[in-house]
Amino acid sequence: MSDSKELQKRKTRKPLLFISMISIVMLFIGLTSGYIVRKAEGNWMDFDLPDAFFLSTAVIILSSIAIQKSLQAARANNTPMTIKLMGVSFILGLAFTILQFEGWSQMHDMGVFFTGKSSNAAGSFVYVITLVHLIHLIAGLISILVMFFNARQNKYTLNNVLGLELGVIFWHFLGGLWLYLFLFLLLTR
């Protein structure tokens, strides 16, 4: 590939990522707007968010810190630290995933069901919102794995960290999105 085509390809990657993140934001604006509208109609179950959601919030923040530090390490040409910190971020992302399942289990134990005769729109919305976020987070975990293997193959250098930057931006976006969703669900109870 010629240098000009490679340069053009590199220039379009960040804008394309931002466009995809805007579309994800629009999806969640729709879901949270639907939550507000449906809540206003009445017949709304009040319940506390599961403890696992509080813990998962701390875990995603720590994961975001770790992945940012991995980018800093890559920019300093410290490949071993880049790999280590990406691994930490990935493990914390897996912990977040497990905590989401634990949160759903805790909701179920509280009598908050997704569907069925005993379900309520309040619980169903929480399940859907957190599930849709988790699906996007799994895409982020796949991205971290790709970056991890690229780092192990020394593909990131001081002058070539674009792929890592894009993954870090997306991971921060997912963390910020979770913070918004968590606070939204917490404050609209």
Backbone bond lengths (Angstrom), bond angles and torsions (degrees), N, CA, C in turn:
res aa  C-N    CA-C-N  psi(-1)  N-CA   C-N-CA  omega(-1)  CA-C   N-CA-C  phi
1 M - - - 1.445 - - 1.524 108.30 -
2 S 1.330 116.30 139.27 1.462 119.03 -178.85 1.527 110.18 -71.78
3 D 1.331 115.43 159.07 1.460 121.06 -178.72 1.520 112.00 -61.42
4 S 1.338 117.37 -37.88 1.468 119.90 -178.64 1.533 111.03 -68.29
5 K 1.325 116.70 -37.97 1.473 119.05 177.35 1.526 110.76 -67.90
6 E 1.314 117.44 -39.51 1.462 121.33 177.89 1.525 110.30 -64.25
7 L 1.335 117.20 -41.52 1.461 121.60 178.40 1.525 110.40 -63.61
8 Q 1.322 116.36 -43.21 1.469 120.92 178.19 1.528 110.63 -62.51
9 K 1.309 116.57 -42.61 1.464 121.37 178.76 1.526 110.63 -60.82
10 R 1.327 116.51 -42.39 1.459 121.05 -179.73 1.525 111.23 -66.31
11 K 1.332 116.88 -36.58 1.467 121.09 -178.37 1.528 112.30 -68.81
12 T 1.308 116.92 -26.09 1.470 119.27 -176.72 1.527 113.32 -88.93
13 R 1.303 118.66 -13.01 1.465 120.58 -174.18 1.529 113.07 -66.95
14 K 1.313 118.02 -46.66 1.467 119.72 -179.54 1.527 111.79 -64.79
15 P 1.342 119.06 -47.88 1.470 117.86 177.65 1.535 113.00 -58.26
16 L 1.322 116.99 -37.63 1.465 119.16 178.14 1.527 111.38 -65.96
17 L 1.324 117.15 -38.00 1.463 120.60 176.33 1.523 109.96 -63.05
18 F 1.327 117.33 -44.56 1.462 120.43 -179.42 1.525 111.47 -64.22
19 I 1.322 117.43 -37.92 1.468 120.67 176.99 1.523 110.16 -63.10
20 S 1.325 117.08 -42.48 1.470 119.19 179.48 1.527 110.65 -66.80
21 M 1.329 117.39 -36.62 1.465 119.57 178.61 1.532 110.71 -67.75
22 I 1.325 117.06 -36.19 1.468 120.12 176.77 1.519 110.17 -62.80
23 S 1.331 117.52 -40.17 1.467 119.71 179.47 1.534 110.64 -66.67
24 I 1.329 117.29 -35.01 1.469 120.53 176.85 1.529 109.84 -67.20
25 V 1.325 116.75 -41.33 1.466 120.79 177.31 1.529 109.80 -59.78
26 M 1.323 116.57 -43.01 1.470 120.13 179.63 1.525 110.85 -61.21
27 L 1.323 117.44 -39.63 1.457 121.24 177.09 1.529 110.61 -58.94
28 F 1.322 116.31 -46.89 1.459 119.31 -177.63 1.525 112.41 -74.44
29 I 1.314 118.30 -27.91 1.467 120.09 172.31 1.522 109.02 -63.06
30 G 1.328 116.21 -41.22 1.460 120.03 177.08 1.518 112.10 -62.86
31 L 1.331 116.93 -44.07 1.462 120.28 -179.58 1.528 111.76 -66.04
32 T 1.328 116.94 -43.97 1.465 118.63 -178.99 1.535 111.08 -72.10
33 S 1.316 117.87 -32.00 1.468 120.32 175.01 1.522 110.21 -65.81
34 G 1.333 115.87 -42.60 1.466 119.84 176.60 1.525 111.49 -60.66
35 Y 1.304 116.44 -38.05 1.467 122.37 177.44 1.531 109.77 -59.56
36 I 1.340 116.09 -48.56 1.467 120.91 -178.52 1.520 111.36 -63.49
37 V 1.327 116.64 -45.82 1.470 121.08 -179.19 1.521 110.50 -63.19
38 R 1.338 117.17 -45.66 1.463 120.18 -178.84 1.527 111.30 -66.62
39 K 1.315 117.83 -37.30 1.461 121.07 178.62 1.525 110.92 -61.91
40 A 1.333 116.63 -38.54 1.463 121.56 -179.61 1.529 112.35 -65.67
41 E 1.320 118.06 -21.33 1.463 121.81 -179.67 1.529 112.57 -75.39
42 G 1.319 117.93 -14.52 1.465 121.31 179.32 1.516 112.35 94.03
43 N 1.342 115.18 -173.12 1.465 122.16 -175.52 1.525 109.79 51.05
44 W 1.322 115.20 54.92 1.460 123.15 -173.45 1.513 108.90 -118.20
45 M 1.302 117.46 123.98 1.459 122.55 -179.50 1.531 109.65 -80.69
46 D 1.320 115.75 129.62 1.464 120.02 173.85 1.515 108.78 -95.51
47 F 1.311 116.51 130.41 1.464 121.91 176.59 1.519 108.46 -152.61
48 D 1.305 115.39 154.35 1.460 120.63 178.37 1.522 109.44 -79.22
49 L 1.323 115.21 146.62 1.464 118.60 174.30 1.523 108.74 -66.24
50 P 1.307 116.84 145.75 1.470 119.44 -179.80 1.527 111.89 -64.98
51 D 1.314 115.06 149.48 1.469 121.04 178.92 1.530 111.82 -57.44
52 A 1.319 116.83 -33.32 1.466 120.73 -178.67 1.528 111.31 -60.78
53 F 1.324 118.46 -30.85 1.465 120.69 178.45 1.526 111.14 -68.89
54 F 1.316 116.90 -34.48 1.464 120.22 176.56 1.532 109.83 -65.89
55 L 1.311 115.39 -45.64 1.458 120.53 179.86 1.531 111.20 -65.54
56 S 1.321 116.61 -40.35 1.466 119.44 -179.92 1.526 111.02 -64.39
57 T 1.323 117.33 -29.24 1.465 120.73 177.22 1.528 110.23 -64.27
58 A 1.318 116.87 -44.75 1.467 120.54 177.16 1.524 110.61 -63.30
59 V 1.314 117.26 -40.09 1.465 121.96 -178.35 1.525 111.13 -64.79
60 I 1.326 118.01 -41.97 1.467 119.65 -178.60 1.531 110.70 -69.32
61 I 1.330 117.18 -32.21 1.473 120.34 176.14 1.530 109.71 -65.47
62 L 1.327 116.59 -45.86 1.468 120.36 178.43 1.525 111.50 -62.09
63 S 1.327 116.67 -38.47 1.459 121.11 178.54 1.523 110.57 -64.20
64 S 1.306 116.32 -39.76 1.460 120.67 179.16 1.536 110.87 -65.31
65 I 1.327 116.29 -39.35 1.464 120.41 176.86 1.534 109.80 -62.81
66 A 1.326 116.27 -44.74 1.473 120.26 -178.87 1.518 111.62 -62.01
67 I 1.322 116.98 -42.67 1.470 117.78 -177.41 1.528 111.10 -71.56
68 Q 1.330 117.32 -32.01 1.468 119.62 175.44 1.525 110.20 -64.73
69 K 1.326 115.81 -41.26 1.466 120.05 177.76 1.534 110.72 -64.67
70 S 1.335 117.29 -32.22 1.468 119.48 178.21 1.521 110.42 -66.74
71 L 1.325 117.10 -37.56 1.464 120.84 176.57 1.532 110.01 -64.89
72 Q 1.318 116.67 -42.27 1.465 120.05 177.79 1.532 110.50 -61.96
73 A 1.326 116.18 -40.53 1.469 119.86 178.38 1.527 110.66 -64.40
74 A 1.332 117.34 -40.02 1.470 120.51 178.78 1.520 110.72 -64.03
75 R 1.323 116.37 -39.69 1.463 120.00 179.04 1.528 111.68 -67.84
76 A 1.328 115.87 -20.93 1.466 120.74 177.48 1.531 111.36 -96.07
77 N 1.343 116.19 10.38 1.470 122.70 -178.52 1.528 113.01 58.52
78 N 1.327 116.45 33.56 1.456 121.74 178.41 1.534 107.73 -104.39
79 T 1.315 115.92 77.45 1.461 121.32 -175.90 1.526 113.30 -60.14
80 P 1.334 120.01 -43.56 1.475 118.49 179.11 1.532 112.79 -58.34
81 M 1.334 117.13 -41.14 1.466 120.00 179.08 1.527 110.64 -70.59
82 T 1.324 117.09 -36.09 1.469 121.05 176.66 1.520 109.56 -58.42
83 I 1.311 116.52 -48.23 1.475 121.94 -179.03 1.527 110.41 -63.59
84 K 1.317 116.52 -45.65 1.468 120.91 -178.71 1.530 111.23 -60.44
85 L 1.326 116.71 -47.20 1.457 120.38 -177.71 1.530 112.25 -69.47
86 M 1.327 116.92 -33.39 1.468 118.84 174.19 1.516 110.43 -64.79
87 G 1.330 116.19 -39.73 1.463 120.52 176.62 1.518 111.41 -60.99
88 V 1.332 116.19 -42.48 1.469 120.51 177.99 1.526 109.98 -61.94
89 S 1.320 116.17 -45.59 1.469 120.31 179.83 1.525 111.22 -61.85
90 F 1.327 116.69 -40.72 1.470 120.39 179.16 1.530 110.65 -64.51
91 I 1.323 117.07 -44.68 1.467 120.58 179.99 1.528 110.21 -62.91
92 L 1.326 116.76 -41.08 1.466 119.47 177.09 1.538 110.84 -65.77
93 G 1.324 116.80 -35.61 1.466 119.89 175.14 1.517 111.75 -63.71
94 L 1.337 116.41 -39.33 1.469 119.43 174.96 1.524 110.81 -64.74
95 A 1.341 116.44 -39.25 1.463 120.20 177.80 1.531 110.34 -62.53
96 F 1.327 116.92 -39.76 1.462 120.81 176.08 1.528 110.31 -58.74
97 T 1.329 115.53 -45.09 1.465 120.89 -179.95 1.527 110.78 -59.95
98 I 1.310 116.54 -47.29 1.472 121.06 179.18 1.525 110.23 -61.54
99 L 1.328 116.87 -40.39 1.463 120.47 179.71 1.531 111.81 -66.44
100 Q 1.313 117.61 -30.66 1.466 119.35 175.95 1.535 110.11 -65.32
101 F 1.327 115.97 -43.39 1.462 119.21 176.99 1.531 110.60 -63.84
102 E 1.320 116.10 -39.42 1.461 120.29 176.85 1.532 110.28 -62.99
103 G 1.328 116.55 -40.02 1.465 120.43 177.16 1.512 111.79 -61.00
104 W 1.316 117.01 -41.98 1.465 119.71 177.76 1.523 110.76 -65.50
105 S 1.317 116.49 -38.03 1.464 120.65 177.03 1.524 110.23 -63.24
106 Q 1.322 116.47 -42.33 1.468 119.98 178.08 1.526 110.84 -64.67
107 M 1.321 117.54 -38.48 1.473 120.24 176.83 1.519 110.20 -62.58
108 H 1.313 115.61 -44.14 1.464 119.98 178.36 1.522 110.63 -59.28
109 D 1.339 116.60 -43.71 1.463 120.93 179.11 1.528 112.17 -64.57
110 M 1.340 117.02 -26.16 1.472 121.69 177.08 1.524 111.74 -81.95
111 G 1.337 116.81 -3.21 1.461 119.90 -178.08 1.512 113.28 86.42
112 V 1.325 116.77 19.97 1.464 122.41 177.68 1.524 106.62 -103.30
113 F 1.342 115.32 110.34 1.462 120.69 -173.47 1.523 110.88 -111.60
114 F 1.321 115.04 152.91 1.464 121.21 179.22 1.524 110.86 -73.46
115 T 1.321 116.94 -49.18 1.455 121.67 -179.76 1.515 109.29 -138.12
116 G 1.301 114.67 174.46 1.457 119.89 175.20 1.512 112.27 106.21
117 K 1.305 113.77 179.05 1.460 121.90 -175.62 1.528 112.66 -59.85
118 S 1.311 116.72 -35.84 1.470 121.24 -176.95 1.521 113.27 -93.56
119 S 1.318 117.77 7.04 1.466 120.05 -177.97 1.525 110.26 -81.06
120 N 1.322 114.74 163.01 1.454 122.63 177.07 1.523 106.80 -139.59
121 A 1.325 116.03 150.43 1.466 120.04 -178.15 1.530 112.01 -57.14
122 A 1.326 117.93 -33.07 1.467 121.29 -179.68 1.525 110.27 -58.44
123 G 1.311 116.08 -50.97 1.456 120.32 179.60 1.516 111.96 -66.89
124 S 1.319 116.59 -41.32 1.463 120.40 -179.17 1.522 111.11 -60.31
125 F 1.334 116.95 -41.57 1.458 120.15 177.96 1.525 111.11 -62.38
126 V 1.327 117.64 -42.52 1.465 120.12 -179.42 1.530 109.87 -63.43
127 Y 1.323 116.84 -43.85 1.460 119.72 177.71 1.532 110.96 -59.49
128 V 1.324 117.23 -47.46 1.471 120.75 -176.65 1.521 111.10 -65.53
129 I 1.325 116.97 -47.40 1.464 120.33 -177.87 1.526 110.41 -60.35
130 T 1.328 116.89 -45.61 1.467 119.15 -177.96 1.528 111.24 -72.11
131 L 1.320 117.92 -33.34 1.465 120.55 177.73 1.525 111.27 -67.14
132 V 1.315 117.15 -44.52 1.470 120.10 -180.00 1.529 109.73 -63.53
133 H 1.324 117.12 -38.68 1.466 119.01 175.95 1.522 110.30 -63.85
134 L 1.324 116.46 -43.13 1.463 119.98 -178.52 1.529 111.43 -61.99
135 I 1.311 117.46 -37.18 1.469 120.56 177.34 1.527 110.19 -60.89
136 H 1.326 116.69 -43.15 1.467 119.54 177.44 1.528 110.84 -67.63
137 L 1.325 116.61 -35.10 1.458 119.72 178.54 1.531 111.19 -65.63
138 I 1.315 117.24 -35.14 1.466 120.03 176.84 1.529 109.80 -62.76
139 A 1.335 116.73 -37.47 1.473 119.58 174.21 1.525 110.06 -61.88
140 G 1.326 116.74 -38.00 1.463 120.55 176.67 1.515 112.29 -65.49
141 L 1.333 116.89 -38.30 1.468 120.45 177.25 1.529 111.04 -64.21
142 I 1.315 116.09 -39.82 1.469 120.04 176.63 1.522 109.44 -62.51
143 S 1.320 116.61 -40.78 1.465 121.44 177.47 1.532 110.92 -61.02
144 I 1.336 116.58 -42.71 1.469 119.56 178.49 1.527 110.34 -63.47
145 L 1.331 117.26 -40.49 1.469 119.47 177.63 1.520 111.57 -60.64
146 V 1.322 116.79 -43.72 1.467 120.84 178.48 1.527 109.54 -61.25
147 M 1.326 116.58 -45.03 1.469 119.87 179.60 1.535 110.88 -64.44
148 F 1.313 116.04 -38.82 1.464 121.10 179.12 1.528 110.38 -59.47
149 F 1.335 117.03 -48.81 1.469 120.52 -179.60 1.528 111.65 -69.11
150 N 1.328 117.27 -34.73 1.464 119.65 174.78 1.525 111.08 -63.91
151 A 1.318 116.50 -40.53 1.474 119.95 178.51 1.524 110.62 -65.53
152 R 1.320 116.55 -39.32 1.472 120.07 178.26 1.534 111.35 -63.35
153 Q 1.333 116.88 -26.99 1.462 121.27 178.09 1.535 111.42 -93.69
154 N 1.335 115.90 13.81 1.468 122.45 178.15 1.523 113.32 57.19
155 K 1.327 117.29 37.91 1.461 120.55 179.45 1.532 112.37 -82.88
156 Y 1.334 117.03 -14.58 1.463 120.00 177.98 1.525 108.95 -102.47
157 T 1.308 114.33 126.51 1.456 121.02 177.17 1.521 108.04 -129.44
158 L 1.299 115.10 176.13 1.454 120.61 179.33 1.528 111.23 -52.78
159 N 1.328 117.12 -37.46 1.464 121.92 -177.16 1.520 113.94 -97.89
160 N 1.321 117.98 2.46 1.463 120.27 -176.92 1.529 110.46 -143.12
161 V 1.331 115.43 80.13 1.466 120.16 178.20 1.531 111.90 -123.06
162 L 1.322 116.98 14.87 1.467 119.72 -175.63 1.523 112.10 -57.09
163 G 1.326 118.12 -46.93 1.459 120.26 179.99 1.519 111.92 -59.39
164 L 1.300 116.09 -40.26 1.456 120.98 177.47 1.529 110.63 -67.95
165 E 1.315 117.00 -42.38 1.468 120.56 177.82 1.518 111.31 -58.23
166 L 1.327 116.69 -44.33 1.464 120.92 -179.42 1.527 110.82 -62.74
167 G 1.324 116.49 -43.97 1.454 119.99 178.66 1.513 112.51 -64.39
168 V 1.329 116.07 -39.15 1.467 120.71 178.95 1.525 110.12 -66.53
169 I 1.318 117.33 -43.35 1.465 120.71 177.49 1.533 109.77 -58.52
170 F 1.328 117.25 -46.14 1.460 120.54 -178.96 1.531 111.18 -63.99
171 W 1.336 116.60 -40.59 1.465 119.74 -179.68 1.530 110.65 -65.85
172 H 1.339 117.06 -42.20 1.470 120.29 176.02 1.530 110.36 -61.67
173 F 1.324 115.38 -40.33 1.465 119.79 178.06 1.533 110.48 -59.28
174 L 1.329 116.58 -45.55 1.464 119.73 179.97 1.530 111.19 -63.93
175 G 1.329 116.56 -39.26 1.457 119.96 176.52 1.516 111.71 -64.44
176 G 1.329 116.79 -44.96 1.463 120.69 177.45 1.515 112.18 -63.43
177 L 1.316 115.89 -38.73 1.462 120.46 177.29 1.524 110.72 -62.54
178 W 1.343 117.00 -42.97 1.463 119.55 177.59 1.528 110.34 -62.16
179 L 1.328 117.56 -43.00 1.468 119.70 179.15 1.522 110.67 -58.92
180 Y 1.332 116.78 -43.42 1.461 120.22 176.90 1.525 110.82 -60.46
181 L 1.333 116.90 -49.12 1.459 120.57 -177.71 1.521 111.32 -63.63
182 F 1.314 116.67 -43.35 1.460 120.92 -179.93 1.531 110.37 -61.65
183 L 1.322 116.62 -48.14 1.471 119.49 179.60 1.528 111.39 -65.97
184 F 1.320 116.59 -38.17 1.459 120.24 176.67 1.530 110.48 -59.15
185 L 1.333 116.31 -50.05 1.460 119.76 -179.01 1.524 111.55 -66.71
186 L 1.296 117.20 -35.32 1.464 121.57 -179.27 1.536 110.46 -69.74
187 L 1.310 116.50 -42.43 1.478 120.28 -173.75 1.517 113.56 -85.83
188 T 1.319 118.41 -15.94 1.469 120.52 -179.94 1.516 112.23 -99.43
189 R 1.299 118.26 11.78 1.473 122.41 -179.60 1.485 110.57 -65.84
